[in-house]
Amino acid sequence: MGAFTGSDNGPAINQPEEIKQDDRGIPTDVENVFAQSVVKHGGVDLPVFEVDKDEFFNNMTDNRKRLRFKSGSAAQQYMSGTRHKIPFFVQTTVDGKTLRRKIK
């Protein structure tokens, strides 16, 4: 077996790329949909969308079969653009605390 004896101090191969933030937000893998931030989750960068308090808590009820977001919101466009298959986060701020929830 080979040992790590190389003295090459170049950049690491698996370093994440710099995420370029636009004035509208951070671009996602869905065209024309921008997230407010990104969370590294399991080695993958997942987008975070800001929603209002009512939307955040209404989607947390036990009897809710399907998640509902306001029509035309970034979270709704991302969810329909990825056909409900790629996870993402939503967040809201209540009394100075930021609450975040993973969707899917």
Residue pairs with C-beta under 8 A, 6 or more apart in sequence:
16 40
16 45
19 26
19 38
19 45
20 26
20 27
22 34
24 34
25 34
25 35
25 36
25 74
26 34
26 35
26 36
26 37
26 38
26 47
27 33
27 34
28 34
28 35
28 47
28 78
29 82
29 86
30 77
30 78
30 81
30 82
31 81
32 77
33 74
33 77
33 78
33 81
34 74
35 47
35 48
35 49
35 74
35 78
35 88
36 48
36 49
36 50
36 91
37 47
37 48
38 45
38 46
38 47
38 48
39 45
39 46
39 48
39 89
39 100
40 46
41 87
41 89
41 102
46 87
46 88
46 89
46 102
47 78
47 88
47 89
48 88
48 89
48 90
48 91
48 100
49 73
49 74
49 75
49 78
49 88
49 89
49 90
49 91
50 90
50 91
50 92
51 69
51 70
51 73
51 75
51 90
51 91
51 92
52 92
53 92
53 94
55 68
55 69
55 70
55 73
55 90
55 92
56 90
56 91
56 92
56 99
56 101
58 64
58 68
59 67
59 68
59 69
59 90
59 101
60 101
67 79
67 103
69 75
69 76
69 79
69 90
70 76
75 88
75 90
75 103
78 88
79 88
79 103
84 104
85 104
86 104
87 102
87 103
87 104
88 102
88 103
88 104
89 100
89 101
89 102
89 103
90 100
90 101
90 103
91 98
91 99
91 100
91 101
92 98
92 99
93 99
